[in-house]
Amino acid sequence: MKKFLLFLPLLVFAFRLNAQSLQAPHDGCATDRLWQLQQQQDPRAAARMQAMDRQIADMAASGRFARTSGVTTVLTIPVVVHIIHNGGPENISNTLVQQGIQDLNDAFGN
């Protein structure tokens, strides 16, 4: 019986290790896969994106985004936050996410 009790943790560990190896690898955010899918469905999507990139680069080069003395321009940037969790304590609240974004705004606002 003692040998079985000593062997049990090793057996459980082996099963857990095997179950983890069967899980699909996490390859990050799906943005790249969705962008590739969009390009396959609409061949003009890449050209539109390049045109927008050129327009932004032209605006930046012309100084349109430059700060002027005494004038503050507020830019609103849409943000998507992905919280990856297993339903346990690693999940964080919306309030904590909003506070984190506010902290970033405060840090980079000046």
N, CA, C and O atoms as a GROMACS GRO file, in nm:
protein
  440
    1MET      N    1   0.082  -0.119   0.000
    1MET     CA    2   0.000   0.000   0.000
    1MET      C    3   0.086   0.126   0.000
    1MET      O    4   0.055   0.223  -0.069
    2LYS      N    5   0.197   0.125   0.078
    2LYS     CA    6   0.286   0.241   0.082
    2LYS      C    7   0.346   0.268  -0.055
    2LYS      O    8   0.359   0.383  -0.097
    3LYS      N    9   0.383   0.160  -0.125
    3LYS     CA   10   0.442   0.178  -0.258
    3LYS      C   11   0.340   0.242  -0.353
    3LYS      O   12   0.375   0.326  -0.436
    4PHE      N   13   0.215   0.200  -0.341
    4PHE     CA   14   0.111   0.259  -0.427
    4PHE      C   15   0.093   0.407  -0.399
    4PHE      O   16   0.081   0.487  -0.492
    5LEU      N   17   0.092   0.444  -0.270
    5LEU     CA   18   0.075   0.585  -0.233
    5LEU      C   19   0.193   0.669  -0.281
    5LEU      O   20   0.174   0.786  -0.316
    6LEU      N   21   0.313   0.613  -0.284
    6LEU     CA   22   0.429   0.686  -0.336
    6LEU      C   23   0.423   0.696  -0.488
    6LEU      O   24   0.468   0.794  -0.547
    7PHE      N   25   0.367   0.595  -0.550
    7PHE     CA   26   0.359   0.592  -0.696
    7PHE      C   27   0.247   0.682  -0.750
    7PHE      O   28   0.256   0.733  -0.862
    8LEU      N   29   0.141   0.702  -0.670
    8LEU     CA   30   0.024   0.778  -0.713
    8LEU      C   31   0.058   0.921  -0.759
    8LEU      O   32   0.012   0.961  -0.866
    9PRO      N   33   0.137   0.999  -0.683
    9PRO     CA   34   0.170   1.134  -0.730
    9PRO      C   35   0.244   1.134  -0.864
    9PRO      O   36   0.220   1.220  -0.948
   10LEU      N   37   0.334   1.037  -0.883
   10LEU     CA   38   0.404   1.028  -1.012
   10LEU      C   39   0.308   0.997  -1.126
   10LEU      O   40   0.320   1.052  -1.235
   11LEU      N   41   0.213   0.910  -1.099
   11LEU     CA   42   0.114   0.874  -1.200
   11LEU      C   43   0.027   0.995  -1.236
   11LEU      O   44   0.002   1.021  -1.354
   12VAL      N   45  -0.019   1.069  -1.136
   12VAL     CA   46  -0.100   1.188  -1.160
   12VAL      C   47  -0.020   1.291  -1.237
   12VAL      O   48  -0.071   1.353  -1.331
   13PHE      N   49   0.106   1.311  -1.200
   13PHE     CA   50   0.193   1.406  -1.270
   13PHE      C   51   0.210   1.366  -1.417
   13PHE      O   52   0.206   1.451  -1.506
   14ALA      N   53   0.230   1.238  -1.443
   14ALA     CA   54   0.248   1.190  -1.580
   14ALA      C   55   0.122   1.214  -1.664
   14ALA      O   56   0.132   1.257  -1.778
   15PHE      N   57   0.005   1.187  -1.606
   15PHE     CA   58  -0.120   1.212  -1.679
   15PHE      C   59  -0.138   1.361  -1.707
   15PHE      O   60  -0.181   1.400  -1.815
   16ARG      N   61  -0.107   1.443  -1.609
   16ARG     CA   62  -0.121   1.588  -1.625
   16ARG      C   63  -0.026   1.639  -1.733
   16ARG      O   64  -0.064   1.722  -1.816
   17LEU      N   65   0.097   1.591  -1.731
   17LEU     CA   66   0.196   1.631  -1.830
   17LEU      C   67   0.150   1.590  -1.970
   17LEU      O   68   0.163   1.668  -2.065
   18ASN      N   69   0.096   1.468  -1.983
   18ASN     CA   70   0.048   1.420  -2.111
   18ASN      C   71  -0.072   1.502  -2.159
   18ASN      O   72  -0.081   1.533  -2.278
   19ALA      N   73  -0.163   1.539  -2.068
   19ALA     CA   74  -0.280   1.618  -2.106
   19ALA      C   75  -0.238   1.757  -2.154
   19ALA      O   76  -0.297   1.811  -2.248
   20GLN      N   77  -0.136   1.814  -2.091
   20GLN     CA   78  -0.089   1.945  -2.134
   20GLN      C   79  -0.026   1.938  -2.272
   20GLN      O   80  -0.039   2.032  -2.351
   21SER      N   81   0.043   1.829  -2.301
   21SER     CA   82   0.108   1.818  -2.432
   21SER      C   83   0.007   1.798  -2.544
   21SER      O   84   0.038   1.823  -2.660
   22LEU      N   85  -0.115   1.754  -2.510
   22LEU     CA   86  -0.218   1.734  -2.612
   22LEU      C   87  -0.292   1.862  -2.647
   22LEU      O   88  -0.361   1.868  -2.748
   23GLN      N   89  -0.278   1.965  -2.565
   23GLN     CA   90  -0.347   2.091  -2.591
   23GLN      C   91  -0.284   2.160  -2.711
   23GLN      O   92  -0.164   2.149  -2.734
   24ALA      N   93  -0.367   2.230  -2.787
   24ALA     CA   94  -0.316   2.304  -2.902
   24ALA      C   95  -0.229   2.419  -2.853
   24ALA      O   96  -0.263   2.485  -2.754
   25PRO      N   97  -0.118   2.445  -2.920
   25PRO     CA   98  -0.032   2.556  -2.878
   25PRO      C   99  -0.103   2.689  -2.898
   25PRO      O  100  -0.176   2.708  -2.996
   26HIS      N  101  -0.082   2.779  -2.806
   26HIS     CA  102  -0.141   2.913  -2.816
   26HIS      C  103  -0.050   2.998  -2.902
   26HIS      O  104   0.067   3.016  -2.871
   27ASP      N  105  -0.104   3.051  -3.010
   27ASP     CA  106  -0.020   3.127  -3.102
   27ASP      C  107  -0.053   3.275  -3.103
   27ASP      O  108  -0.036   3.342  -3.205
   28GLY      N  109  -0.100   3.327  -2.992
   28GLY     CA  110  -0.118   3.471  -2.978
   28GLY      C  111  -0.252   3.520  -3.030
   28GLY      O  112  -0.348   3.444  -3.044
   29CYS      N  113  -0.256   3.647  -3.058
   29CYS     CA  114  -0.377   3.715  -3.101
   29CYS      C  115  -0.416   3.670  -3.242
   29CYS      O  116  -0.329   3.636  -3.322
   30ALA      N  117  -0.542   3.670  -3.270
   30ALA     CA  118  -0.592   3.623  -3.400
   30ALA      C  119  -0.589   3.731  -3.507
   30ALA      O  120  -0.634   3.708  -3.619
   31THR      N  121  -0.536   3.848  -3.476
   31THR     CA  122  -0.538   3.959  -3.572
   31THR      C  123  -0.471   3.923  -3.703
   31THR      O  124  -0.525   3.952  -3.810
   32ASP      N  125  -0.354   3.860  -3.697
   32ASP     CA  126  -0.283   3.825  -3.820
   32ASP      C  127  -0.361   3.726  -3.905
   32ASP      O  128  -0.369   3.739  -4.027
   33ARG      N  129  -0.420   3.626  -3.838
   33ARG     CA  130  -0.499   3.528  -3.915
   33ARG      C  131  -0.621   3.594  -3.978
   33ARG      O  132  -0.656   3.563  -4.092
   34LEU      N  133  -0.688   3.684  -3.904
   34LEU     CA  134  -0.804   3.753  -3.959
   34LEU      C  135  -0.765   3.845  -4.074
   34LEU      O  136  -0.838   3.856  -4.172
   35TRP      N  137  -0.650   3.911  -4.062
   35TRP     CA  138  -0.602   3.998  -4.170
   35TRP      C  139  -0.574   3.916  -4.296
   35TRP      O  140  -0.608   3.958  -4.406
   36GLN      N  141  -0.510   3.800  -4.280
   36GLN     CA  142  -0.486   3.714  -4.396
   36GLN      C  143  -0.616   3.668  -4.458
   36GLN      O  144  -0.629   3.664  -4.581
   37LEU      N  145  -0.714   3.633  -4.377
   37LEU     CA  146  -0.844   3.592  -4.427
   37LEU      C  147  -0.912   3.706  -4.503
   37LEU      O  148  -0.970   3.685  -4.609
   38GLN      N  149  -0.903   3.826  -4.448
   38GLN     CA  150  -0.964   3.941  -4.514
   38GLN      C  151  -0.897   3.967  -4.650
   38GLN      O  152  -0.965   3.999  -4.747
   39GLN      N  153  -0.765   3.953  -4.654
   39GLN     CA  154  -0.696   3.974  -4.782
   39GLN      C  155  -0.734   3.868  -4.884
   39GLN      O  156  -0.742   3.898  -5.004
   40GLN      N  157  -0.759   3.746  -4.839
   40GLN     CA  158  -0.802   3.641  -4.932
   40GLN      C  159  -0.942   3.670  -4.985
   40GLN      O  160  -0.971   3.645  -5.102
   41GLN      N  161  -1.029   3.723  -4.899
   41GLN     CA  162  -1.166   3.750  -4.939
   41GLN      C  163  -1.178   3.879  -5.020
   41GLN      O  164  -1.266   3.892  -5.105
   42ASP      N  165  -1.089   3.975  -4.994
   42ASP     CA  166  -1.093   4.104  -5.063
   42ASP      C  167  -0.951   4.143  -5.103
   42ASP      O  168  -0.878   4.198  -5.021
   43PRO      N  169  -0.912   4.115  -5.227
   43PRO     CA  170  -0.775   4.144  -5.272
   43PRO      C  171  -0.738   4.293  -5.263
   43PRO      O  172  -0.620   4.326  -5.260
   44ARG      N  173  -0.837   4.382  -5.259
   44ARG     CA  174  -0.807   4.526  -5.252
   44ARG      C  175  -0.780   4.573  -5.110
   44ARG      O  176  -0.743   4.689  -5.090
   45ALA      N  177  -0.797   4.486  -5.012
   45ALA     CA  178  -0.778   4.526  -4.872
   45ALA      C  179  -0.635   4.573  -4.846
   45ALA      O  180  -0.615   4.672  -4.775
   46ALA      N  181  -0.537   4.503  -4.900
   46ALA     CA  182  -0.397   4.541  -4.879
   46ALA      C  183  -0.367   4.677  -4.941
   46ALA      O  184  -0.294   4.758  -4.883
   47ALA      N  185  -0.423   4.703  -5.058
   47ALA     CA  186  -0.400   4.832  -5.124
   47ALA      C  187  -0.462   4.945  -5.042
   47ALA      O  188  -0.402   5.052  -5.029
   48ARG      N  189  -0.581   4.923  -4.987
   48ARG     CA  190  -0.644   5.025  -4.902
   48ARG      C  191  -0.562   5.051  -4.776
   48ARG      O  192  -0.548   5.165  -4.733
   49MET      N  193  -0.509   4.944  -4.717
   49MET     CA  194  -0.426   4.960  -4.598
   49MET      C  195  -0.299   5.037  -4.629
   49MET      O  196  -0.258   5.123  -4.551
   50GLN      N  197  -0.237   5.009  -4.742
   50GLN     CA  198  -0.117   5.083  -4.782
   50GLN      C  199  -0.149   5.230  -4.807
   50GLN      O  200  -0.069   5.317  -4.772
   51ALA      N  201  -0.265   5.258  -4.866
   51ALA     CA  202  -0.304   5.397  -4.890
   51ALA      C  203  -0.323   5.470  -4.757
   51ALA      O  204  -0.281   5.585  -4.743
   52MET      N  205  -0.386   5.403  -4.659
   52MET     CA  206  -0.402   5.466  -4.528
   52MET      C  207  -0.268   5.489  -4.460
   52MET      O  208  -0.246   5.592  -4.397
   53ASP      N  209  -0.176   5.392  -4.474
   53ASP     CA  210  -0.043   5.408  -4.416
   53ASP      C  211   0.030   5.527  -4.478
   53ASP      O  212   0.096   5.603  -4.408
   54ARG      N  213   0.017   5.542  -4.611
   54ARG     CA  214   0.081   5.657  -4.679
   54ARG      C  215   0.020   5.788  -4.631
   54ARG      O  216   0.092   5.885  -4.610
   55GLN      N  217  -0.112   5.791  -4.615
   55GLN     CA  218  -0.180   5.912  -4.570
   55GLN      C  219  -0.134   5.950  -4.429
   55GLN      O  220  -0.110   6.067  -4.401
   56ILE      N  221  -0.123   5.853  -4.342
   56ILE     CA  222  -0.076   5.880  -4.205
   56ILE      C  223   0.069   5.928  -4.208
   56ILE      O  224   0.104   6.022  -4.136
   57ALA      N  225   0.153   5.865  -4.289
   57ALA     CA  226   0.293   5.907  -4.299
   57ALA      C  227   0.302   6.050  -4.352
   57ALA      O  228   0.384   6.128  -4.303
   58ASP      N  229   0.219   6.084  -4.451
   58ASP     CA  230   0.219   6.221  -4.505
   58ASP      C  231   0.176   6.322  -4.399
   58ASP      O  232   0.233   6.430  -4.388
   59MET      N  233   0.073   6.286  -4.322
   59MET     CA  234   0.026   6.375  -4.217
   59MET      C  235   0.134   6.396  -4.111
   59MET      O  236   0.154   6.507  -4.062
   60ALA      N  237   0.203   6.288  -4.076
   60ALA     CA  238   0.309   6.299  -3.976
   60ALA      C  239   0.424   6.383  -4.029
   60ALA      O  240   0.481   6.464  -3.955
   61ALA      N  241   0.459   6.365  -4.157
   61ALA     CA  242   0.570   6.442  -4.216
   61ALA      C  243   0.535   6.589  -4.229
   61ALA      O  244   0.624   6.674  -4.220
   62SER      N  245   0.409   6.620  -4.249
   62SER     CA  246   0.369   6.760  -4.266
   62SER      C  247   0.360   6.833  -4.131
   62SER      O  248   0.340   6.955  -4.128
   63GLY      N  249   0.375   6.759  -4.021
   63GLY     CA  250   0.370   6.822  -3.890
   63GLY      C  251   0.230   6.833  -3.834
   63GLY      O  252   0.209   6.898  -3.733
   64ARG      N  253   0.134   6.771  -3.899
   64ARG     CA  254  -0.004   6.780  -3.852
   64ARG      C  255  -0.021   6.720  -3.712
   64ARG      O  256  -0.108   6.762  -3.636
   65PHE      N  257   0.063   6.622  -3.679
   65PHE     CA  258   0.054   6.559  -3.548
   65PHE      C  259   0.146   6.627  -3.447
   65PHE      O  260   0.147   6.589  -3.329
   66ALA      N  261   0.222   6.725  -3.490
   66ALA     CA  262   0.318   6.789  -3.400
   66ALA      C  263   0.243   6.870  -3.294
   66ALA      O  264   0.138   6.928  -3.322
   67ARG      N  265   0.298   6.875  -3.176
   67ARG     CA  266   0.238   6.954  -3.069
   67ARG      C  267   0.276   7.100  -3.088
   67ARG      O  268   0.390   7.133  -3.124
   68THR      N  269   0.182   7.184  -3.064
   68THR     CA  270   0.207   7.327  -3.070
   68THR      C  271   0.205   7.381  -2.929
   68THR      O  272   0.134   7.330  -2.842
   69SER      N  273   0.281   7.482  -2.907
   69SER     CA  274   0.290   7.540  -2.774
   69SER      C  275   0.154   7.588  -2.725
   69SER      O  276   0.086   7.665  -2.793
   70GLY      N  277   0.113   7.540  -2.608
   70GLY     CA  278  -0.012   7.583  -2.547
   70GLY      C  279  -0.136   7.514  -2.599
   70GLY      O  280  -0.244   7.533  -2.543
   71VAL      N  281  -0.124   7.434  -2.703
   71VAL     CA  282  -0.241   7.366  -2.759
   71VAL      C  283  -0.225   7.216  -2.738
   71VAL      O  284  -0.122   7.158  -2.772
   72THR      N  285  -0.325   7.155  -2.682
   72THR     CA  286  -0.322   7.011  -2.661
   72THR      C  287  -0.425   6.946  -2.750
   72THR      O  288  -0.543   6.980  -2.746
   73THR      N  289  -0.379   6.852  -2.832
   73THR     CA  290  -0.469   6.777  -2.917
   73THR      C  291  -0.492   6.641  -2.852
   73THR      O  292  -0.397   6.570  -2.820
   74VAL      N  293  -0.617   6.606  -2.834
   74VAL     CA  294  -0.650   6.477  -2.776
   74VAL      C  295  -0.685   6.382  -2.890
   74VAL      O  296  -0.778   6.406  -2.967
   75LEU      N  297  -0.609   6.274  -2.898
   75LEU     CA  298  -0.637   6.171  -2.997
   75LEU      C  299  -0.705   6.054  -2.926
   75LEU      O  300  -0.657   6.009  -2.823
   76THR      N  301  -0.814   6.007  -2.981
   76THR     CA  302  -0.883   5.891  -2.925
   76THR      C  303  -0.843   5.769  -3.006
   76THR      O  304  -0.866   5.762  -3.126
   77ILE      N  305  -0.784   5.673  -2.938
   77ILE     CA  306  -0.737   5.552  -3.004
   77ILE      C  307  -0.820   5.435  -2.951
   77ILE      O  308  -0.818   5.407  -2.831
   78PRO      N  309  -0.892   5.368  -3.039
   78PRO     CA  310  -0.969   5.251  -2.994
   78PRO      C  311  -0.874   5.144  -2.941
   78PRO      O  312  -0.769   5.118  -3.000
   79VAL      N  313  -0.910   5.082  -2.831
   79VAL     CA  314  -0.825   4.981  -2.768
   79VAL      C  315  -0.906   4.854  -2.747
   79VAL      O  316  -1.021   4.858  -2.704
   80VAL      N  317  -0.844   4.741  -2.777
   80VAL     CA  318  -0.903   4.611  -2.749
   80VAL      C  319  -0.811   4.541  -2.652
   80VAL      O  320  -0.690   4.534  -2.675
   81VAL      N  321  -0.866   4.488  -2.544
   81VAL     CA  322  -0.787   4.419  -2.443
   81VAL      C  323  -0.831   4.273  -2.441
   81VAL      O  324  -0.949   4.243  -2.424
   82HIS      N  325  -0.736   4.184  -2.460
   82HIS     CA  326  -0.763   4.041  -2.452
   82HIS      C  327  -0.712   3.991  -2.318
   82HIS      O  328  -0.594   4.007  -2.286
   83ILE      N  329  -0.800   3.931  -2.239
   83ILE     CA  330  -0.761   3.874  -2.111
   83ILE      C  331  -0.773   3.723  -2.125
   83ILE      O  332  -0.883   3.669  -2.136
   84ILE      N  333  -0.660   3.656  -2.123
   84ILE     CA  334  -0.658   3.511  -2.139
   84ILE      C  335  -0.648   3.449  -2.001
   84ILE      O  336  -0.552   3.474  -1.928
   85HIS      N  337  -0.746   3.369  -1.966
   85HIS     CA  338  -0.749   3.310  -1.832
   85HIS      C  339  -0.823   3.177  -1.835
   85HIS      O  340  -0.887   3.141  -1.934
   86ASN      N  341  -0.812   3.106  -1.726
   86ASN     CA  342  -0.877   2.976  -1.712
   86ASN      C  343  -0.994   2.983  -1.616
   86ASN      O  344  -1.034   2.880  -1.560
   87GLY      N  345  -1.050   3.101  -1.595
   87GLY     CA  346  -1.163   3.115  -1.505
   87GLY      C  347  -1.123   3.122  -1.359
   87GLY      O  348  -1.208   3.112  -1.270
   88GLY      N  349  -0.996   3.138  -1.333
   88GLY     CA  350  -0.947   3.142  -1.195
   88GLY      C  351  -0.908   3.283  -1.154
   88GLY      O  352  -0.959   3.381  -1.209
   89PRO      N  353  -0.817   3.294  -1.059
   89PRO     CA  354  -0.778   3.424  -1.006
   89PRO      C  355  -0.699   3.509  -1.105
   89PRO      O  356  -0.680   3.628  -1.082
   90GLU      N  357  -0.654   3.449  -1.215
   90GLU     CA  358  -0.579   3.527  -1.314
   90GLU      C  359  -0.671   3.618  -1.396
   90GLU      O  360  -0.623   3.708  -1.465
   91ASN      N  361  -0.802   3.597  -1.389
   91ASN     CA  362  -0.897   3.684  -1.456
   91ASN      C  363  -0.902   3.817  -1.382
   91ASN      O  364  -0.904   3.820  -1.259
   92ILE      N  365  -0.903   3.927  -1.456
   92ILE     CA  366  -0.906   4.059  -1.392
   92ILE      C  367  -1.034   4.131  -1.431
   92ILE      O  368  -1.096   4.099  -1.533
   93SER      N  369  -1.074   4.226  -1.351
   93SER     CA  370  -1.201   4.296  -1.371
   93SER      C  371  -1.188   4.405  -1.477
   93SER      O  372  -1.078   4.450  -1.509
   94ASN      N  373  -1.303   4.448  -1.531
   94ASN     CA  374  -1.305   4.560  -1.626
   94ASN      C  375  -1.252   4.687  -1.561
   94ASN      O  376  -1.186   4.768  -1.626
   95THR      N  377  -1.280   4.704  -1.433
   95THR     CA  378  -1.233   4.822  -1.361
   95THR      C  379  -1.081   4.826  -1.360
   95THR      O  380  -1.022   4.933  -1.378
   96LEU      N  381  -1.017   4.712  -1.340
   96LEU     CA  382  -0.872   4.707  -1.338
   96LEU      C  383  -0.815   4.736  -1.478
   96LEU      O  384  -0.712   4.803  -1.490
   97VAL      N  385  -0.880   4.687  -1.582
   97VAL     CA  386  -0.837   4.716  -1.719
   97VAL      C  387  -0.849   4.866  -1.747
   97VAL      O  388  -0.757   4.927  -1.801
   98GLN      N  389  -0.964   4.924  -1.711
   98GLN     CA  390  -0.984   5.068  -1.734
   98GLN      C  391  -0.884   5.152  -1.656
   98GLN      O  392  -0.837   5.254  -1.705
   99GLN      N  393  -0.851   5.108  -1.533
   99GLN     CA  394  -0.751   5.180  -1.454
   99GLN      C  395  -0.614   5.171  -1.520
   99GLN      O  396  -0.538   5.268  -1.519
  100GLY      N  397  -0.582   5.057  -1.576
  100GLY     CA  398  -0.455   5.041  -1.646
  100GLY      C  399  -0.446   5.132  -1.768
  100GLY      O  400  -0.341   5.191  -1.793
  101ILE      N  401  -0.555   5.143  -1.842
  101ILE     CA  402  -0.557   5.233  -1.958
  101ILE      C  403  -0.546   5.377  -1.913
  101ILE      O  404  -0.476   5.457  -1.976
  102GLN      N  405  -0.613   5.412  -1.804
  102GLN     CA  406  -0.601   5.548  -1.750
  102GLN      C  407  -0.458   5.577  -1.706
  102GLN      O  408  -0.408   5.687  -1.728
  103ASP      N  409  -0.392   5.480  -1.644
  103ASP     CA  410  -0.253   5.498  -1.604
  103ASP      C  411  -0.164   5.522  -1.726
  103ASP      O  412  -0.073   5.606  -1.722
  104LEU      N  413  -0.190   5.449  -1.834
  104LEU     CA  414  -0.112   5.473  -1.958
  104LEU      C  415  -0.139   5.612  -2.014
  104LEU      O  416  -0.046   5.682  -2.056
  105ASN      N  417  -0.266   5.652  -2.013
  105ASN     CA  418  -0.298   5.788  -2.060
  105ASN      C  419  -0.227   5.893  -1.977
  105ASN      O  420  -0.175   5.990  -2.032
  106ASP      N  421  -0.226   5.875  -1.846
  106ASP     CA  422  -0.158   5.970  -1.759
  106ASP      C  423  -0.007   5.972  -1.784
  106ASP      O  424   0.055   6.078  -1.783
  107ALA      N  425   0.050   5.855  -1.806
  107ALA     CA  426   0.195   5.846  -1.825
  107ALA      C  427   0.239   5.907  -1.958
  107ALA      O  428   0.343   5.972  -1.965
  108PHE      N  429   0.160   5.885  -2.063
  108PHE     CA  430   0.201   5.932  -2.195
  108PHE      C  431   0.131   6.061  -2.237
  108PHE      O  432   0.153   6.110  -2.348
  109GLY      N  433   0.048   6.116  -2.151
  109GLY     CA  434  -0.027   6.237  -2.184
  109GLY      C  435   0.057   6.362  -2.196
  109GLY      O  436   0.017   6.458  -2.262
  110ASN      N  437   0.172   6.364  -2.133
  110ASN     CA  438   0.258   6.481  -2.139
  110ASN      C  439   0.383   6.453  -2.214
  110ASN      O  440   0.468   6.541  -2.229
   0.00000   0.00000   0.00000
